[in-house]
């Protein structure tokens, strides 16, 4: 069977295949959350892996030692202090035993995981952060400052918290007119970038203001991450729903160093 050139979209990755891990090196019987939220639902650090799971009557997530593999017993202790489903979990970069969780109950909780993992269910958080009026779905620890955590909720508000005191140290409530898709600090933690449902990529310096630029024309969610050299990599979609990658140079007046690096 033959196809006219251009009818079938070709990809240079069509013959690339990955090798699956062996069963004994995987985690089985994990009831991963089915919540309708575009997020990773898991996080790992040098000690543990955390996975958001299905839970009745609230929100919960598993915390397992990184060396754990095989079947996960249904009676394994969980972190279960939220009153609604958990949407995001992120480990603190400065303490491998501290993890933050964001939930549909509009709160963010900070947990202290004991060495070796949980031996009983954990329902009491070290700190509870309350400030969002709608569900909270994005967490981002500051890369260099201790106890500084950024949160973003469906109220289109960004909050920067001092976890040690439980207080908001910086808040942006009038920058994003619609749902925030992603947040990323640069390596030094001096500025951050966000993507929003209004198709805009924003670079935010709390001391100077906001720089805004249209990123991808598609209506589907897009994401952005700061690279080590200060550039920003975004993923999104074209008007025809083609996947796109773009690289942004924040030094040269925030213009793309190359408009679209790839369309997949």
MOZINOR-V202328 format. One line per field, one symbol per residue. ss: DSSP state (a for helix, b for strand, c for the rest). psi: psi as a letter, one per 20 degrees, with the letter a starting at -180 (. if undefined). burial: 1 if it has 16 or more other ideal C-beta (glycine too) atoms within 10 Angstrom, else 0. A space follows every 50 residues. Layout:
ss: ???
psi: ???
burial: ???
//
This chain:
ss: ccccccccccccccccccccccaaacbbcccbcccccccccbbbcccbbb bbbcccccbbbbbbbccccbbccccccbbbbbcccbbbbbbccccccbbb bbbcccbbbbbbcccccccccbccccbbbbcccccbbbbbbccccccbbb bbbccccbbbbbccccbbbbbbcccccccbbbbbbccccccbbbbbcccb bbbbbcccbbbbbbccccccccbbbbcccccbbbbbbcccccbbbbbbbc ccccbbbbbbbbbc
psi: pqqqpigppqpijijpqqpqqqhijrpqkpmqqkqmpnrhjqqqaigrpp pprpppjbqrqqoqqhiprbpoqijpqroliqirqphqppqpiioijpqq pqrijjrpqpqopqpiaqiqqpioqgqpppiqirqpipqoqphhppkppp qprijkppppqohhijqpippoijhoiapphqqpqrhijhrqqqqrijjq ppppohihbppqppfqiqirqrqqpprhjirppqpbqrhjkppqpqppoi gmklqphpfohqo.
burial: 00000000000000000000000000000100101010101110101111 11101001111111000010010001011111011111111100000111 11111111111010001100010010101011001111111110001111 11111111111110000000010011001111111100101111111011 11110000000000110100110111000011111110000001011101 00000100000000
//
